[in-house]
Amino acid sequence: MKYVLATHNPGKLREMGAILARFGVEVVSPKDLGLTVDVEETGATFAENAMLKAKAICAVAQLPAIADDSGLCVDALNGGPGVYSARYGGEGLDDRGRYMLLLNNMRGQTTRAAHFACAIACAFPNGDTLTAEGRCDGTIAFAPMGEGGFGYDPVFFVPEKAKTFGQLTAEEKSAISHRGRALESFVGKLETYLKK
């Protein structure tokens, strides 16, 4: 089974590809198919943005398309950066710039509760769709720790592991991450759908 994963992020491609491979799903990127699709993420929620991307890629590729939208929601920032996680601080920032900005904005905050949220959407050429969501609770660390992962991983601290996502191995992270949990739920729904 070949599915297009609507992302240009090599970290996401690797992470989701490894999880879906266990179910016989081969994941390709739009780039692998020679496609360039820019989808404006105008949704107010992660689920809306994921569906916008999945439907757009599916229409162009004529293959089932899986998209996810995820981000970091920080209680002290009223749920921000939320759907704007990848664009937090504007165009010129890289991952490190974004998490350093977050740490600056958190300076003096005693409430450091946060969670990563992930919504996965799958669109099929016949018009069918599937959705799933996952969440991982944690706190914002006071300084970046670890070299692993991507995005906000070095500053997202998971109390039960006593480590940040940036300090976990890929396997440890996918076992507890928002994306891992959303994918687990999604794969269950996908298996049921494919049996029909």
LONU-843195 format. One line per field, with one value per residue (C-alpha): residue in one letter; residue number from 1; x, y, z. Coordinates in Angstrom, 2 decimals, m for minus. Layout:
<recs>
code: c(A|...)
pos: c(NUM|...)
east: c(X|...)
north: c(Y|...)
up: c(Z|...)
</recs>
This chain:
<recs>
code: c(M|K|Y|V|L|A|T|H|N|P|G|K|L|R|E|M|G|A|I|L|A|R|F|G|V|E|V|V|S|P|K|D|L|G|L|T|V|D|V|E|E|T|G|A|T|F|A|E|N|A|M|L|K|A|K|A|I|C|A|V|A|Q|L|P|A|I|A|D|D|S|G|L|C|V|D|A|L|N|G|G|P|G|V|Y|S|A|R|Y|G|G|E|G|L|D|D|R|G|R|Y|M|L|L|L|N|N|M|R|G|Q|T|T|R|A|A|H|F|A|C|A|I|A|C|A|F|P|N|G|D|T|L|T|A|E|G|R|C|D|G|T|I|A|F|A|P|M|G|E|G|G|F|G|Y|D|P|V|F|F|V|P|E|K|A|K|T|F|G|Q|L|T|A|E|E|K|S|A|I|S|H|R|G|R|A|L|E|S|F|V|G|K|L|E|T|Y|L|K|K)
pos: c(1|2|3|4|5|6|7|8|9|10|11|12|13|14|15|16|17|18|19|20|21|22|23|24|25|26|27|28|29|30|31|32|33|34|35|36|37|38|39|40|41|42|43|44|45|46|47|48|49|50|51|52|53|54|55|56|57|58|59|60|61|62|63|64|65|66|67|68|69|70|71|72|73|74|75|76|77|78|79|80|81|82|83|84|85|86|87|88|89|90|91|92|93|94|95|96|97|98|99|100|101|102|103|104|105|106|107|108|109|110|111|112|113|114|115|116|117|118|119|120|121|122|123|124|125|126|127|128|129|130|131|132|133|134|135|136|137|138|139|140|141|142|143|144|145|146|147|148|149|150|151|152|153|154|155|156|157|158|159|160|161|162|163|164|165|166|167|168|169|170|171|172|173|174|175|176|177|178|179|180|181|182|183|184|185|186|187|188|189|190|191|192|193|194|195|196)
east: c(0.00|1.44|0.32|1.52|2.53|1.77|4.97|8.36|9.65|12.24|11.80|8.05|8.58|11.07|8.94|5.62|7.22|8.72|5.42|3.30|5.83|4.80|1.39|2.67|2.14|4.84|5.06|6.26|6.56|5.05|8.66|9.27|6.41|7.67|4.74|4.79|1.64|1.48|m1.51|m2.39|m3.13|m6.21|m7.90|m8.60|m7.71|m5.06|m7.76|m8.95|m5.40|m4.59|m7.71|m6.96|m3.50|m4.68|m7.44|m5.18|m2.41|m4.89|m6.48|m3.11|m1.45|m4.58|m3.32|m4.47|m2.87|m2.05|m1.44|m0.87|m0.93|0.54|1.91|2.76|0.06|1.36|m1.05|0.74|0.47|m3.29|m2.70|m0.16|1.72|m0.86|m1.68|1.03|3.81|5.74|5.37|5.94|8.04|7.76|9.40|13.07|13.30|14.57|13.64|16.22|15.09|11.47|12.16|14.50|11.73|9.34|11.75|12.08|8.30|8.06|10.59|9.15|6.24|5.68|2.98|4.90|2.27|2.04|0.99|1.76|m1.34|m1.51|m4.36|m4.02|m6.26|m6.34|m8.14|m8.84|m9.37|m12.98|m13.81|m13.61|m11.73|m10.36|m9.21|m7.46|m5.97|m3.31|m1.88|1.16|1.27|4.42|6.00|8.29|11.88|13.89|16.64|17.01|18.24|19.14|20.05|17.35|14.04|13.06|10.98|10.34|11.60|14.62|12.35|9.37|9.92|8.05|7.87|7.29|10.51|12.39|13.70|12.83|11.69|15.15|16.78|14.63|15.54|13.25|11.65|11.07|9.56|7.20|5.91|4.56|4.40|1.28|2.08|2.68|m0.67|m2.53|m0.95|m1.89|m5.50|m5.30|m3.82|m6.67|m9.19|m7.24|m7.21|m10.99|m11.49|m9.33|m11.25|m14.51)
north: c(0.00|3.35|6.49|10.03|11.79|15.48|16.87|18.24|17.72|14.89|14.31|13.70|11.55|9.33|9.11|8.39|6.15|3.91|3.58|2.93|0.47|m2.03|m2.18|m2.66|0.96|2.48|6.20|8.54|12.31|14.62|15.38|11.64|11.82|15.07|17.03|20.49|21.37|24.39|24.26|27.33|26.25|28.38|26.02|27.11|23.65|21.01|18.69|21.27|21.96|18.25|17.65|20.63|19.18|15.57|16.49|18.78|16.17|13.36|15.40|16.01|12.61|10.46|8.28|8.06|10.98|11.27|14.62|15.62|18.93|19.22|21.74|22.79|24.24|26.09|26.87|30.10|31.34|30.65|27.53|29.19|28.80|26.09|25.95|28.57|26.42|26.07|29.80|31.05|34.21|34.68|33.36|33.93|31.57|27.99|25.34|26.65|30.25|29.26|27.35|30.08|32.64|30.38|30.17|33.99|34.38|31.92|33.80|34.32|31.91|29.46|27.56|25.58|22.97|22.24|19.53|18.48|17.83|16.00|15.49|13.05|13.09|10.68|11.40|8.68|9.22|7.93|10.81|8.82|10.35|9.17|11.27|10.61|12.71|12.24|14.22|14.11|16.15|17.65|20.91|23.51|23.05|26.06|25.38|23.17|19.62|16.90|16.82|14.45|15.05|18.30|21.41|22.10|18.66|19.99|22.13|19.76|17.91|14.66|14.15|10.37|9.95|12.73|13.80|16.16|14.78|15.89|13.41|10.40|7.88|7.84|4.62|6.04|9.18|7.47|5.21|8.19|11.12|12.90|11.74|8.16|8.15|9.74|7.23|4.33|5.49|6.19|2.78|1.08|3.06|2.40|m1.36|m1.32|0.79|m1.50|m4.60|m3.16)
up: c(0.00|m1.02|0.78|0.28|3.48|3.15|4.65|3.66|7.20|7.11|10.87|10.49|7.40|9.26|12.41|10.69|8.06|10.76|12.62|9.50|8.01|10.69|9.00|5.47|4.50|2.29|2.84|0.10|0.18|m2.45|m3.45|m4.12|m6.64|m8.17|m6.74|m5.23|m3.36|m1.09|1.20|3.20|6.76|7.35|9.81|13.38|14.72|14.12|12.72|10.17|8.97|8.68|6.56|4.28|3.57|3.12|0.65|m1.40|m1.73|m2.45|m5.26|m6.94|m6.31|m6.85|m3.99|m0.38|1.45|5.13|6.74|10.28|11.99|15.38|17.76|21.23|23.48|26.54|29.38|30.38|26.78|26.60|24.52|22.23|20.02|19.11|15.38|14.82|16.35|13.07|12.33|15.90|15.84|12.08|8.94|9.78|12.77|12.73|15.34|17.80|17.31|17.99|21.20|22.48|21.83|23.73|26.68|26.66|26.63|29.53|31.69|35.18|34.60|37.42|35.54|32.92|32.00|28.28|25.89|22.36|20.27|16.96|14.51|11.63|8.59|5.68|2.41|m0.14|m3.88|m3.49|m1.10|2.16|5.07|8.41|11.37|14.67|17.45|20.12|22.99|25.27|28.47|29.92|30.99|29.47|30.67|31.86|29.30|26.22|26.91|24.40|20.74|19.48|17.77|16.09|16.71|20.40|21.53|23.54|25.77|26.18|29.45|30.16|33.97|33.86|31.82|33.65|30.23|27.41|24.04|22.85|25.28|24.33|21.65|18.60|19.91|23.40|21.94|19.48|22.28|24.25|21.83|20.63|17.08|18.25|20.07|17.15|14.76|17.01|16.96|13.21|12.40|14.26|12.20|9.00|9.64|10.19|7.04|4.88|6.01|4.68)
</recs>
